[in-house]
Amino acid sequence: SNFCQGCAFDPEQTTGPDACPFNALYWDFIDRNTGKLSANQRLNYTYSTLDKMSAEKRAEIKTQAAEIFTRLDAGTL
């Protein structure tokens, strides 16, 4: 879609200063809710992708998501 056209964030990045906040929030949500969601067959591909991520990448995503929540709470995002 073209929803990201003209956005200041890069939808191709998950972490970093220019990364789209929705990417980190999505993967953080999926990771935090593995116990509730992983049995859903429609999410097999999603959890397969998550399982392929390195521990370092997953930690970066958690850090990025925490920073986004902090910025949202402070009203700076």
PDB file of N, CA, C, O and CB in Angstrom:
ATOM      1  N   SER A   1       0.842  -1.179   0.000  1.00  0.00           N
ATOM      2  CA  SER A   1       0.000   0.000   0.000  1.00  0.00           C
ATOM      3  C   SER A   1       0.883   1.236   0.000  1.00  0.00           C
ATOM      4  O   SER A   1       2.105   1.136   0.107  1.00  0.00           O
ATOM      5  CB  SER A   1      -0.956   0.001   1.213  1.00  0.00           C
ATOM      6  N   ASN A   2       0.272   2.380  -0.119  1.00  0.00           N
ATOM      7  CA  ASN A   2       1.027   3.623  -0.126  1.00  0.00           C
ATOM      8  C   ASN A   2       0.805   4.421   1.162  1.00  0.00           C
ATOM      9  O   ASN A   2       1.041   5.629   1.185  1.00  0.00           O
ATOM     10  CB  ASN A   2       0.639   4.463  -1.338  1.00  0.00           C
ATOM     11  N   PHE A   3       0.361   3.768   2.218  1.00  0.00           N
ATOM     12  CA  PHE A   3       0.116   4.463   3.465  1.00  0.00           C
ATOM     13  C   PHE A   3       1.387   5.080   4.037  1.00  0.00           C
ATOM     14  O   PHE A   3       1.325   6.077   4.757  1.00  0.00           O
ATOM     15  CB  PHE A   3      -0.494   3.518   4.467  1.00  0.00           C
ATOM     16  N   CYS A   4       2.525   4.497   3.724  1.00  0.00           N
ATOM     17  CA  CYS A   4       3.793   4.973   4.279  1.00  0.00           C
ATOM     18  C   CYS A   4       4.433   6.069   3.425  1.00  0.00           C
ATOM     19  O   CYS A   4       5.451   6.643   3.812  1.00  0.00           O
ATOM     20  CB  CYS A   4       4.758   3.813   4.424  1.00  0.00           C
ATOM     21  N   GLN A   5       3.846   6.356   2.281  1.00  0.00           N
ATOM     22  CA  GLN A   5       4.397   7.367   1.391  1.00  0.00           C
ATOM     23  C   GLN A   5       4.456   8.715   2.109  1.00  0.00           C
ATOM     24  O   GLN A   5       3.453   9.196   2.635  1.00  0.00           O
ATOM     25  CB  GLN A   5       3.556   7.474   0.099  1.00  0.00           C
ATOM     26  N   GLY A   6       5.624   9.304   2.120  1.00  0.00           N
ATOM     27  CA  GLY A   6       5.794  10.606   2.751  1.00  0.00           C
ATOM     28  C   GLY A   6       6.031  10.541   4.248  1.00  0.00           C
ATOM     29  O   GLY A   6       6.197  11.584   4.882  1.00  0.00           O
ATOM     30  N   CYS A   7       6.052   9.373   4.823  1.00  0.00           N
ATOM     31  CA  CYS A   7       6.274   9.219   6.262  1.00  0.00           C
ATOM     32  C   CYS A   7       7.747   9.459   6.578  1.00  0.00           C
ATOM     33  O   CYS A   7       8.621   9.162   5.764  1.00  0.00           O
ATOM     34  CB  CYS A   7       5.833   7.808   6.745  1.00  0.00           C
ATOM     35  N   ALA A   8       8.012   9.995   7.760  1.00  0.00           N
ATOM     36  CA  ALA A   8       9.396  10.257   8.188  1.00  0.00           C
ATOM     37  C   ALA A   8      10.129   8.970   8.561  1.00  0.00           C
ATOM     38  O   ALA A   8      11.358   8.956   8.634  1.00  0.00           O
ATOM     39  CB  ALA A   8       9.407  11.220   9.378  1.00  0.00           C
ATOM     40  N   PHE A   9       9.393   7.904   8.793  1.00  0.00           N
ATOM     41  CA  PHE A   9      10.000   6.644   9.214  1.00  0.00           C
ATOM     42  C   PHE A   9      10.183   5.703   8.027  1.00  0.00           C
ATOM     43  O   PHE A   9       9.468   5.793   7.030  1.00  0.00           O
ATOM     44  CB  PHE A   9       9.144   5.972  10.293  1.00  0.00           C
ATOM     45  N   ASP A  10      11.155   4.797   8.152  1.00  0.00           N
ATOM     46  CA  ASP A  10      11.446   3.833   7.098  1.00  0.00           C
ATOM     47  C   ASP A  10      10.727   2.520   7.411  1.00  0.00           C
ATOM     48  O   ASP A  10      11.072   1.858   8.389  1.00  0.00           O
ATOM     49  CB  ASP A  10      12.982   3.607   6.957  1.00  0.00           C
ATOM     50  N   PRO A  11       9.743   2.130   6.610  1.00  0.00           N
ATOM     51  CA  PRO A  11       8.993   0.899   6.889  1.00  0.00           C
ATOM     52  C   PRO A  11       9.820  -0.368   6.703  1.00  0.00           C
ATOM     53  O   PRO A  11       9.396  -1.448   7.114  1.00  0.00           O
ATOM     54  CB  PRO A  11       7.780   0.832   6.000  1.00  0.00           C
ATOM     55  N   GLU A  12      10.982  -0.250   6.095  1.00  0.00           N
ATOM     56  CA  GLU A  12      11.849  -1.414   5.894  1.00  0.00           C
ATOM     57  C   GLU A  12      12.715  -1.702   7.117  1.00  0.00           C
ATOM     58  O   GLU A  12      13.313  -2.774   7.205  1.00  0.00           O
ATOM     59  CB  GLU A  12      12.736  -1.200   4.676  1.00  0.00           C
ATOM     60  N   GLN A  13      12.793  -0.772   8.053  1.00  0.00           N
ATOM     61  CA  GLN A  13      13.628  -0.947   9.238  1.00  0.00           C
ATOM     62  C   GLN A  13      12.767  -1.308  10.444  1.00  0.00           C
ATOM     63  O   GLN A  13      11.666  -0.786  10.619  1.00  0.00           O
ATOM     64  CB  GLN A  13      14.441   0.331   9.523  1.00  0.00           C
ATOM     65  N   THR A  14      13.290  -2.210  11.271  1.00  0.00           N
ATOM     66  CA  THR A  14      12.588  -2.617  12.485  1.00  0.00           C
ATOM     67  C   THR A  14      13.136  -1.901  13.703  1.00  0.00           C
ATOM     68  O   THR A  14      12.395  -1.595  14.638  1.00  0.00           O
ATOM     69  CB  THR A  14      12.688  -4.121  12.681  1.00  0.00           C
ATOM     70  N   THR A  15      14.445  -1.631  13.692  1.00  0.00           N
ATOM     71  CA  THR A  15      15.079  -0.938  14.806  1.00  0.00           C
ATOM     72  C   THR A  15      15.945   0.192  14.267  1.00  0.00           C
ATOM     73  O   THR A  15      16.301   0.227  13.089  1.00  0.00           O
ATOM     74  CB  THR A  15      15.922  -1.917  15.662  1.00  0.00           C
ATOM     75  N   GLY A  16      16.271   1.110  15.162  1.00  0.00           N
ATOM     76  CA  GLY A  16      17.094   2.255  14.789  1.00  0.00           C
ATOM     77  C   GLY A  16      16.279   3.529  14.792  1.00  0.00           C
ATOM     78  O   GLY A  16      15.053   3.483  14.891  1.00  0.00           O
ATOM     79  N   PRO A  17      16.945   4.665  14.684  1.00  0.00           N
ATOM     80  CA  PRO A  17      16.258   5.953  14.806  1.00  0.00           C
ATOM     81  C   PRO A  17      15.239   6.236  13.700  1.00  0.00           C
ATOM     82  O   PRO A  17      14.281   6.977  13.918  1.00  0.00           O
ATOM     83  CB  PRO A  17      17.269   7.047  14.822  1.00  0.00           C
ATOM     84  N   ASP A  18      15.436   5.659  12.528  1.00  0.00           N
ATOM     85  CA  ASP A  18      14.527   5.909  11.403  1.00  0.00           C
ATOM     86  C   ASP A  18      13.511   4.787  11.197  1.00  0.00           C
ATOM     87  O   ASP A  18      12.707   4.845  10.268  1.00  0.00           O
ATOM     88  CB  ASP A  18      15.324   6.101  10.134  1.00  0.00           C
ATOM     89  N   ALA A  19      13.541   3.773  12.050  1.00  0.00           N
ATOM     90  CA  ALA A  19      12.663   2.609  11.889  1.00  0.00           C
ATOM     91  C   ALA A  19      11.205   2.972  12.142  1.00  0.00           C
ATOM     92  O   ALA A  19      10.896   3.802  12.997  1.00  0.00           O
ATOM     93  CB  ALA A  19      13.090   1.486  12.834  1.00  0.00           C
ATOM     94  N   CYS A  20      10.329   2.345  11.396  1.00  0.00           N
ATOM     95  CA  CYS A  20       8.895   2.527  11.608  1.00  0.00           C
ATOM     96  C   CYS A  20       8.529   1.964  12.980  1.00  0.00           C
ATOM     97  O   CYS A  20       8.823   0.802  13.262  1.00  0.00           O
ATOM     98  CB  CYS A  20       8.062   1.834  10.476  1.00  0.00           C
ATOM     99  N   PRO A  21       7.895   2.765  13.835  1.00  0.00           N
ATOM    100  CA  PRO A  21       7.535   2.280  15.173  1.00  0.00           C
ATOM    101  C   PRO A  21       6.624   1.059  15.157  1.00  0.00           C
ATOM    102  O   PRO A  21       6.691   0.224  16.059  1.00  0.00           O
ATOM    103  CB  PRO A  21       6.866   3.377  15.943  1.00  0.00           C
ATOM    104  N   PHE A  22       5.790   0.951  14.157  1.00  0.00           N
ATOM    105  CA  PHE A  22       4.858  -0.169  14.100  1.00  0.00           C
ATOM    106  C   PHE A  22       5.581  -1.505  13.954  1.00  0.00           C
ATOM    107  O   PHE A  22       5.085  -2.523  14.437  1.00  0.00           O
ATOM    108  CB  PHE A  22       3.888   0.020  12.949  1.00  0.00           C
ATOM    109  N   ASN A  23       6.736  -1.523  13.303  1.00  0.00           N
ATOM    110  CA  ASN A  23       7.479  -2.779  13.137  1.00  0.00           C
ATOM    111  C   ASN A  23       7.922  -3.338  14.478  1.00  0.00           C
ATOM    112  O   ASN A  23       7.666  -4.505  14.778  1.00  0.00           O
ATOM    113  CB  ASN A  23       8.697  -2.566  12.236  1.00  0.00           C
ATOM    114  N   ALA A  24       8.583  -2.522  15.287  1.00  0.00           N
ATOM    115  CA  ALA A  24       9.050  -2.995  16.594  1.00  0.00           C
ATOM    116  C   ALA A  24       7.878  -3.338  17.501  1.00  0.00           C
ATOM    117  O   ALA A  24       7.922  -4.333  18.224  1.00  0.00           O
ATOM    118  CB  ALA A  24       9.938  -1.938  17.261  1.00  0.00           C
ATOM    119  N   LEU A  25       6.831  -2.522  17.468  1.00  0.00           N
ATOM    120  CA  LEU A  25       5.668  -2.803  18.318  1.00  0.00           C
ATOM    121  C   LEU A  25       4.995  -4.109  17.913  1.00  0.00           C
ATOM    122  O   LEU A  25       4.556  -4.877  18.769  1.00  0.00           O
ATOM    123  CB  LEU A  25       4.659  -1.649  18.245  1.00  0.00           C
ATOM    124  N   TYR A  26       4.913  -4.359  16.614  1.00  0.00           N
ATOM    125  CA  TYR A  26       4.312  -5.605  16.122  1.00  0.00           C
ATOM    126  C   TYR A  26       5.093  -6.814  16.626  1.00  0.00           C
ATOM    127  O   TYR A  26       4.517  -7.724  17.223  1.00  0.00           O
ATOM    128  CB  TYR A  26       4.261  -5.613  14.580  1.00  0.00           C
ATOM    129  N   TRP A  27       6.410  -6.823  16.385  1.00  0.00           N
ATOM    130  CA  TRP A  27       7.212  -7.979  16.769  1.00  0.00           C
ATOM    131  C   TRP A  27       7.289  -8.131  18.275  1.00  0.00           C
ATOM    132  O   TRP A  27       7.336  -9.255  18.777  1.00  0.00           O
ATOM    133  CB  TRP A  27       8.605  -7.866  16.193  1.00  0.00           C
ATOM    134  N   ASP A  28       7.304  -7.033  19.003  1.00  0.00           N
ATOM    135  CA  ASP A  28       7.286  -7.106  20.461  1.00  0.00           C
ATOM    136  C   ASP A  28       5.985  -7.743  20.942  1.00  0.00           C
ATOM    137  O   ASP A  28       6.000  -8.583  21.842  1.00  0.00           O
ATOM    138  CB  ASP A  28       7.458  -5.702  21.078  1.00  0.00           C
ATOM    139  N   PHE A  29       4.863  -7.347  20.349  1.00  0.00           N
ATOM    140  CA  PHE A  29       3.566  -7.915  20.706  1.00  0.00           C
ATOM    141  C   PHE A  29       3.530  -9.421  20.421  1.00  0.00           C
ATOM    142  O   PHE A  29       3.098 -10.212  21.259  1.00  0.00           O
ATOM    143  CB  PHE A  29       2.441  -7.201  19.938  1.00  0.00           C
ATOM    144  N   ILE A  30       3.986  -9.796  19.239  1.00  0.00           N
ATOM    145  CA  ILE A  30       4.003 -11.206  18.853  1.00  0.00           C
ATOM    146  C   ILE A  30       4.871 -12.002  19.827  1.00  0.00           C
ATOM    147  O   ILE A  30       4.483 -13.086  20.260  1.00  0.00           O
ATOM    148  CB  ILE A  30       4.523 -11.372  17.403  1.00  0.00           C
ATOM    149  N   ASP A  31       6.034 -11.471  20.169  1.00  0.00           N
ATOM    150  CA  ASP A  31       6.949 -12.165  21.074  1.00  0.00           C
ATOM    151  C   ASP A  31       6.374 -12.276  22.483  1.00  0.00           C
ATOM    152  O   ASP A  31       6.445 -13.337  23.102  1.00  0.00           O
ATOM    153  CB  ASP A  31       8.292 -11.444  21.117  1.00  0.00           C
ATOM    154  N   ARG A  32       5.805 -11.178  22.992  1.00  0.00           N
ATOM    155  CA  ARG A  32       5.246 -11.190  24.351  1.00  0.00           C
ATOM    156  C   ARG A  32       4.050 -12.110  24.482  1.00  0.00           C
ATOM    157  O   ARG A  32       3.769 -12.606  25.574  1.00  0.00           O
ATOM    158  CB  ARG A  32       4.847  -9.794  24.761  1.00  0.00           C
ATOM    159  N   ASN A  33       3.343 -12.347  23.395  1.00  0.00           N
ATOM    160  CA  ASN A  33       2.114 -13.135  23.444  1.00  0.00           C
ATOM    161  C   ASN A  33       2.250 -14.508  22.798  1.00  0.00           C
ATOM    162  O   ASN A  33       1.263 -15.097  22.356  1.00  0.00           O
ATOM    163  CB  ASN A  33       1.005 -12.382  22.776  1.00  0.00           C
ATOM    164  N   THR A  34       3.461 -15.005  22.747  1.00  0.00           N
ATOM    165  CA  THR A  34       3.715 -16.313  22.142  1.00  0.00           C
ATOM    166  C   THR A  34       2.849 -17.398  22.759  1.00  0.00           C
ATOM    167  O   THR A  34       2.267 -18.211  22.042  1.00  0.00           O
ATOM    168  CB  THR A  34       5.179 -16.683  22.284  1.00  0.00           C
ATOM    169  N   GLY A  35       2.761 -17.417  24.072  1.00  0.00           N
ATOM    170  CA  GLY A  35       1.978 -18.454  24.752  1.00  0.00           C
ATOM    171  C   GLY A  35       0.509 -18.450  24.370  1.00  0.00           C
ATOM    172  O   GLY A  35      -0.131 -19.502  24.352  1.00  0.00           O
ATOM    173  N   LYS A  36      -0.025 -17.290  24.069  1.00  0.00           N
ATOM    174  CA  LYS A  36      -1.446 -17.178  23.715  1.00  0.00           C
ATOM    175  C   LYS A  36      -1.701 -17.344  22.226  1.00  0.00           C
ATOM    176  O   LYS A  36      -2.769 -17.808  21.828  1.00  0.00           O
ATOM    177  CB  LYS A  36      -1.985 -15.845  24.166  1.00  0.00           C
ATOM    178  N   LEU A  37      -0.733 -16.970  21.403  1.00  0.00           N
ATOM    179  CA  LEU A  37      -0.992 -16.887  19.967  1.00  0.00           C
ATOM    180  C   LEU A  37      -0.325 -17.961  19.114  1.00  0.00           C
ATOM    181  O   LEU A  37      -0.786 -18.231  18.005  1.00  0.00           O
ATOM    182  CB  LEU A  37      -0.559 -15.572  19.484  1.00  0.00           C
ATOM    183  N   SER A  38       0.733 -18.571  19.597  1.00  0.00           N
ATOM    184  CA  SER A  38       1.518 -19.464  18.736  1.00  0.00           C
ATOM    185  C   SER A  38       0.755 -20.703  18.270  1.00  0.00           C
ATOM    186  O   SER A  38       1.122 -21.305  17.261  1.00  0.00           O
ATOM    187  CB  SER A  38       2.755 -19.898  19.464  1.00  0.00           C
ATOM    188  N   ALA A  39      -0.279 -21.085  18.972  1.00  0.00           N
ATOM    189  CA  ALA A  39      -1.071 -22.246  18.550  1.00  0.00           C
ATOM    190  C   ALA A  39      -2.011 -21.922  17.391  1.00  0.00           C
ATOM    191  O   ALA A  39      -2.565 -22.830  16.770  1.00  0.00           O
ATOM    192  CB  ALA A  39      -1.877 -22.777  19.722  1.00  0.00           C
ATOM    193  N   ASN A  40      -2.193 -20.649  17.099  1.00  0.00           N
ATOM    194  CA  ASN A  40      -3.054 -20.242  15.997  1.00  0.00           C
ATOM    195  C   ASN A  40      -2.346 -20.549  14.678  1.00  0.00           C
ATOM    196  O   ASN A  40      -1.289 -19.988  14.391  1.00  0.00           O
ATOM    197  CB  ASN A  40      -3.416 -18.729  16.098  1.00  0.00           C
ATOM    198  N   GLN A  41      -2.925 -21.429  13.890  1.00  0.00           N
ATOM    199  CA  GLN A  41      -2.303 -21.863  12.641  1.00  0.00           C
ATOM    200  C   GLN A  41      -2.088 -20.719  11.662  1.00  0.00           C
ATOM    201  O   GLN A  41      -1.183 -20.778  10.829  1.00  0.00           O
ATOM    202  CB  GLN A  41      -3.146 -22.926  11.992  1.00  0.00           C
ATOM    203  N   ARG A  42      -2.902 -19.692  11.751  1.00  0.00           N
ATOM    204  CA  ARG A  42      -2.753 -18.557  10.838  1.00  0.00           C
ATOM    205  C   ARG A  42      -1.481 -17.753  11.135  1.00  0.00           C
ATOM    206  O   ARG A  42      -1.048 -16.939  10.320  1.00  0.00           O
ATOM    207  CB  ARG A  42      -3.980 -17.646  10.930  1.00  0.00           C
ATOM    208  N   LEU A  43      -0.899 -17.988  12.293  1.00  0.00           N
ATOM    209  CA  LEU A  43       0.319 -17.264  12.675  1.00  0.00           C
ATOM    210  C   LEU A  43       1.573 -18.124  12.536  1.00  0.00           C
ATOM    211  O   LEU A  43       2.641 -17.729  13.003  1.00  0.00           O
ATOM    212  CB  LEU A  43       0.199 -16.765  14.105  1.00  0.00           C
ATOM    213  N   ASN A  44       1.462 -19.285  11.907  1.00  0.00           N
ATOM    214  CA  ASN A  44       2.623 -20.164  11.729  1.00  0.00           C
ATOM    215  C   ASN A  44       3.773 -19.445  11.029  1.00  0.00           C
ATOM    216  O   ASN A  44       4.919 -19.539  11.468  1.00  0.00           O
ATOM    217  CB  ASN A  44       2.227 -21.406  10.931  1.00  0.00           C
ATOM    218  N   TYR A  45       3.481 -18.738   9.960  1.00  0.00           N
ATOM    219  CA  TYR A  45       4.523 -18.032   9.215  1.00  0.00           C
ATOM    220  C   TYR A  45       5.143 -16.935  10.076  1.00  0.00           C
ATOM    221  O   TYR A  45       6.358 -16.738  10.056  1.00  0.00           O
ATOM    222  CB  TYR A  45       3.949 -17.432   7.914  1.00  0.00           C
ATOM    223  N   THR A  46       4.318 -16.229  10.824  1.00  0.00           N
ATOM    224  CA  THR A  46       4.806 -15.164  11.697  1.00  0.00           C
ATOM    225  C   THR A  46       5.756 -15.722  12.744  1.00  0.00           C
ATOM    226  O   THR A  46       6.839 -15.176  12.954  1.00  0.00           O
ATOM    227  CB  THR A  46       3.635 -14.442  12.375  1.00  0.00           C
ATOM    228  N   TYR A  47       5.362 -16.800  13.399  1.00  0.00           N
ATOM    229  CA  TYR A  47       6.218 -17.372  14.428  1.00  0.00           C
ATOM    230  C   TYR A  47       7.439 -18.063  13.835  1.00  0.00           C
ATOM    231  O   TYR A  47       8.475 -18.152  14.495  1.00  0.00           O
ATOM    232  CB  TYR A  47       5.433 -18.351  15.270  1.00  0.00           C
ATOM    233  N   SER A  48       7.339 -18.547  12.617  1.00  0.00           N
ATOM    234  CA  SER A  48       8.504 -19.092  11.935  1.00  0.00           C
ATOM    235  C   SER A  48       9.525 -17.982  11.687  1.00  0.00           C
ATOM    236  O   SER A  48      10.726 -18.183  11.868  1.00  0.00           O
ATOM    237  CB  SER A  48       8.093 -19.763  10.603  1.00  0.00           C
ATOM    238  N   THR A  49       9.044 -16.821  11.275  1.00  0.00           N
ATOM    239  CA  THR A  49       9.923 -15.671  11.058  1.00  0.00           C
ATOM    240  C   THR A  49      10.542 -15.215  12.368  1.00  0.00           C
ATOM    241  O   THR A  49      11.736 -14.919  12.417  1.00  0.00           O
ATOM    242  CB  THR A  49       9.153 -14.516  10.407  1.00  0.00           C
ATOM    243  N   LEU A  50       9.756 -15.154  13.418  1.00  0.00           N
ATOM    244  CA  LEU A  50      10.264 -14.753  14.726  1.00  0.00           C
ATOM    245  C   LEU A  50      11.330 -15.733  15.210  1.00  0.00           C
ATOM    246  O   LEU A  50      12.354 -15.316  15.753  1.00  0.00           O
ATOM    247  CB  LEU A  50       9.117 -14.665  15.748  1.00  0.00           C
ATOM    248  N   ASP A  51      11.100 -17.016  15.019  1.00  0.00           N
ATOM    249  CA  ASP A  51      12.055 -18.033  15.454  1.00  0.00           C
ATOM    250  C   ASP A  51      13.392 -17.931  14.722  1.00  0.00           C
ATOM    251  O   ASP A  51      14.423 -18.337  15.257  1.00  0.00           O
ATOM    252  CB  ASP A  51      11.467 -19.412  15.247  1.00  0.00           C
ATOM    253  N   LYS A  52      13.381 -17.395  13.511  1.00  0.00           N
ATOM    254  CA  LYS A  52      14.612 -17.244  12.740  1.00  0.00           C
ATOM    255  C   LYS A  52      15.431 -16.030  13.175  1.00  0.00           C
ATOM    256  O   LYS A  52      16.605 -15.914  12.824  1.00  0.00           O
ATOM    257  CB  LYS A  52      14.285 -17.135  11.269  1.00  0.00           C
ATOM    258  N   MET A  53      14.815 -15.128  13.937  1.00  0.00           N
ATOM    259  CA  MET A  53      15.540 -13.934  14.398  1.00  0.00           C
ATOM    260  C   MET A  53      16.537 -14.326  15.482  1.00  0.00           C
ATOM    261  O   MET A  53      16.261 -15.179  16.326  1.00  0.00           O
ATOM    262  CB  MET A  53      14.553 -12.856  14.933  1.00  0.00           C
ATOM    263  N   SER A  54      17.685 -13.693  15.440  1.00  0.00           N
ATOM    264  CA  SER A  54      18.706 -13.958  16.458  1.00  0.00           C
ATOM    265  C   SER A  54      18.249 -13.379  17.796  1.00  0.00           C
ATOM    266  O   SER A  54      17.380 -12.508  17.855  1.00  0.00           O
ATOM    267  CB  SER A  54      20.084 -13.353  16.039  1.00  0.00           C
ATOM    268  N   ALA A  55      18.851 -13.881  18.853  1.00  0.00           N
ATOM    269  CA  ALA A  55      18.546 -13.361  20.190  1.00  0.00           C
ATOM    270  C   ALA A  55      18.888 -11.881  20.275  1.00  0.00           C
ATOM    271  O   ALA A  55      18.196 -11.121  20.953  1.00  0.00           O
ATOM    272  CB  ALA A  55      19.315 -14.148  21.269  1.00  0.00           C
ATOM    273  N   GLU A  56      19.950 -11.470  19.593  1.00  0.00           N
ATOM    274  CA  GLU A  56      20.351 -10.067  19.595  1.00  0.00           C
ATOM    275  C   GLU A  56      19.293  -9.190  18.924  1.00  0.00           C
ATOM    276  O   GLU A  56      18.957  -8.118  19.427  1.00  0.00           O
ATOM    277  CB  GLU A  56      21.699  -9.899  18.888  1.00  0.00           C
ATOM    278  N   LYS A  57      18.772  -9.653  17.784  1.00  0.00           N
ATOM    279  CA  LYS A  57      17.739  -8.900  17.066  1.00  0.00           C
ATOM    280  C   LYS A  57      16.470  -8.789  17.911  1.00  0.00           C
ATOM    281  O   LYS A  57      15.844  -7.730  17.959  1.00  0.00           O
ATOM    282  CB  LYS A  57      17.421  -9.573  15.711  1.00  0.00           C
ATOM    283  N   ARG A  58      16.100  -9.861  18.564  1.00  0.00           N
ATOM    284  CA  ARG A  58      14.909  -9.841  19.414  1.00  0.00           C
ATOM    285  C   ARG A  58      15.100  -8.890  20.587  1.00  0.00           C
ATOM    286  O   ARG A  58      14.165  -8.193  20.981  1.00  0.00           O
ATOM    287  CB  ARG A  58      14.586 -11.253  19.925  1.00  0.00           C
ATOM    288  N   ALA A  59      16.300  -8.858  21.143  1.00  0.00           N
ATOM    289  CA  ALA A  59      16.593  -7.927  22.235  1.00  0.00           C
ATOM    290  C   ALA A  59      16.536  -6.484  21.741  1.00  0.00           C
ATOM    291  O   ALA A  59      16.030  -5.610  22.445  1.00  0.00           O
ATOM    292  CB  ALA A  59      17.976  -8.227  22.847  1.00  0.00           C
ATOM    293  N   GLU A  60      17.051  -6.226  20.536  1.00  0.00           N
ATOM    294  CA  GLU A  60      16.971  -4.882  19.948  1.00  0.00           C
ATOM    295  C   GLU A  60      15.519  -4.459  19.767  1.00  0.00           C
ATOM    296  O   GLU A  60      15.163  -3.311  20.032  1.00  0.00           O
ATOM    297  CB  GLU A  60      17.706  -4.836  18.594  1.00  0.00           C
ATOM    298  N   ILE A  61      14.693  -5.380  19.320  1.00  0.00           N
ATOM    299  CA  ILE A  61      13.271  -5.086  19.116  1.00  0.00           C
ATOM    300  C   ILE A  61      12.606  -4.750  20.446  1.00  0.00           C
ATOM    301  O   ILE A  61      11.841  -3.789  20.523  1.00  0.00           O
ATOM    302  CB  ILE A  61      12.556  -6.282  18.446  1.00  0.00           C
ATOM    303  N   LYS A  62      12.882  -5.519  21.488  1.00  0.00           N
ATOM    304  CA  LYS A  62      12.308  -5.244  22.810  1.00  0.00           C
ATOM    305  C   LYS A  62      12.741  -3.875  23.315  1.00  0.00           C
ATOM    306  O   LYS A  62      11.935  -3.130  23.873  1.00  0.00           O
ATOM    307  CB  LYS A  62      12.723  -6.331  23.815  1.00  0.00           C
ATOM    308  N   THR A  63      14.006  -3.546  23.121  1.00  0.00           N
ATOM    309  CA  THR A  63      14.511  -2.238  23.537  1.00  0.00           C
ATOM    310  C   THR A  63      13.834  -1.125  22.753  1.00  0.00           C
ATOM    311  O   THR A  63      13.416  -0.119  23.326  1.00  0.00           O
ATOM    312  CB  THR A  63      16.032  -2.163  23.352  1.00  0.00           C
ATOM    313  N   GLN A  64      13.726  -1.309  21.438  1.00  0.00           N
ATOM    314  CA  GLN A  64      13.082  -0.308  20.580  1.00  0.00           C
ATOM    315  C   GLN A  64      11.623  -0.112  21.000  1.00  0.00           C
ATOM    316  O   GLN A  64      11.155   1.023  21.092  1.00  0.00           O
ATOM    317  CB  GLN A  64      13.162  -0.732  19.088  1.00  0.00           C
ATOM    318  N   ALA A  65      10.908  -1.196  21.251  1.00  0.00           N
ATOM    319  CA  ALA A  65       9.503  -1.107  21.657  1.00  0.00           C
ATOM    320  C   ALA A  65       9.374  -0.380  22.995  1.00  0.00           C
ATOM    321  O   ALA A  65       8.479   0.447  23.164  1.00  0.00           O
ATOM    322  CB  ALA A  65       8.878  -2.515  21.753  1.00  0.00           C
ATOM    323  N   ALA A  66      10.247  -0.677  23.934  1.00  0.00           N
ATOM    324  CA  ALA A  66      10.217  -0.006  25.238  1.00  0.00           C
ATOM    325  C   ALA A  66      10.445   1.495  25.069  1.00  0.00           C
ATOM    326  O   ALA A  66       9.796   2.301  25.737  1.00  0.00           O
ATOM    327  CB  ALA A  66      11.283  -0.606  26.184  1.00  0.00           C
ATOM    328  N   GLU A  67      11.360   1.870  24.182  1.00  0.00           N
ATOM    329  CA  GLU A  67      11.614   3.287  23.918  1.00  0.00           C
ATOM    330  C   GLU A  67      10.398   3.958  23.284  1.00  0.00           C
ATOM    331  O   GLU A  67      10.074   5.102  23.603  1.00  0.00           O
ATOM    332  CB  GLU A  67      12.835   3.447  23.007  1.00  0.00           C
ATOM    333  N   ILE A  68       9.741   3.250  22.400  1.00  0.00           N
ATOM    334  CA  ILE A  68       8.533   3.796  21.755  1.00  0.00           C
ATOM    335  C   ILE A  68       7.441   4.016  22.794  1.00  0.00           C
ATOM    336  O   ILE A  68       6.804   5.069  22.804  1.00  0.00           O
ATOM    337  CB  ILE A  68       8.025   2.845  20.634  1.00  0.00           C
ATOM    338  N   PHE A  69       7.215   3.035  23.672  1.00  0.00           N
ATOM    339  CA  PHE A  69       6.208   3.196  24.722  1.00  0.00           C
ATOM    340  C   PHE A  69       6.546   4.373  25.632  1.00  0.00           C
ATOM    341  O   PHE A  69       5.652   5.117  26.037  1.00  0.00           O
ATOM    342  CB  PHE A  69       6.088   1.909  25.550  1.00  0.00           C
ATOM    343  N   THR A  70       7.819   4.550  25.955  1.00  0.00           N
ATOM    344  CA  THR A  70       8.250   5.675  26.787  1.00  0.00           C
ATOM    345  C   THR A  70       7.958   6.998  26.080  1.00  0.00           C
ATOM    346  O   THR A  70       7.446   7.937  26.689  1.00  0.00           O
ATOM    347  CB  THR A  70       9.758   5.563  27.118  1.00  0.00           C
ATOM    348  N   ARG A  71       8.287   7.061  24.797  1.00  0.00           N
ATOM    349  CA  ARG A  71       8.032   8.288  24.026  1.00  0.00           C
ATOM    350  C   ARG A  71       6.527   8.561  23.885  1.00  0.00           C
ATOM    351  O   ARG A  71       6.095   9.713  23.926  1.00  0.00           O
ATOM    352  CB  ARG A  71       8.679   8.182  22.629  1.00  0.00           C
ATOM    353  N   LEU A  72       5.749   7.514  23.723  1.00  0.00           N
ATOM    354  CA  LEU A  72       4.286   7.696  23.632  1.00  0.00           C
ATOM    355  C   LEU A  72       3.738   8.230  24.948  1.00  0.00           C
ATOM    356  O   LEU A  72       2.905   9.136  24.957  1.00  0.00           O
ATOM    357  CB  LEU A  72       3.583   6.360  23.266  1.00  0.00           C
ATOM    358  N   ASP A  73       4.209   7.665  26.069  1.00  0.00           N
ATOM    359  CA  ASP A  73       3.769   8.124  27.384  1.00  0.00           C
ATOM    360  C   ASP A  73       4.152   9.579  27.631  1.00  0.00           C
ATOM    361  O   ASP A  73       3.413  10.323  28.275  1.00  0.00           O
ATOM    362  CB  ASP A  73       4.362   7.242  28.474  1.00  0.00           C
ATOM    363  N   ALA A  74       5.321   9.983  27.110  1.00  0.00           N
ATOM    364  CA  ALA A  74       5.797  11.345  27.303  1.00  0.00           C
ATOM    365  C   ALA A  74       5.190  12.321  26.294  1.00  0.00           C
ATOM    366  O   ALA A  74       5.345  13.534  26.427  1.00  0.00           O
ATOM    367  CB  ALA A  74       7.305  11.379  27.205  1.00  0.00           C
ATOM    368  N   GLY A  75       4.499  11.784  25.286  1.00  0.00           N
ATOM    369  CA  GLY A  75       3.881  12.629  24.278  1.00  0.00           C
ATOM    370  C   GLY A  75       4.862  13.159  23.249  1.00  0.00           C
ATOM    371  O   GLY A  75       4.597  14.173  22.603  1.00  0.00           O
ATOM    372  N   THR A  76       6.004  12.476  23.088  1.00  0.00           N
ATOM    373  CA  THR A  76       7.003  12.943  22.139  1.00  0.00           C
ATOM    374  C   THR A  76       7.021  12.126  20.854  1.00  0.00           C
ATOM    375  O   THR A  76       7.901  12.306  20.013  1.00  0.00           O
ATOM    376  CB  THR A  76       8.364  12.913  22.776  1.00  0.00           C
ATOM    377  N   LEU A  77       6.079  11.253  20.703  1.00  0.00           N
ATOM    378  CA  LEU A  77       5.976  10.482  19.466  1.00  0.00           C
ATOM    379  C   LEU A  77       4.548  10.506  18.974  1.00  0.00           C
ATOM    380  O   LEU A  77       4.241   9.914  17.940  1.00  0.00           O
ATOM    381  CB  LEU A  77       6.451   9.031  19.671  1.00  0.00           C
TER     382      LEU A  77
END
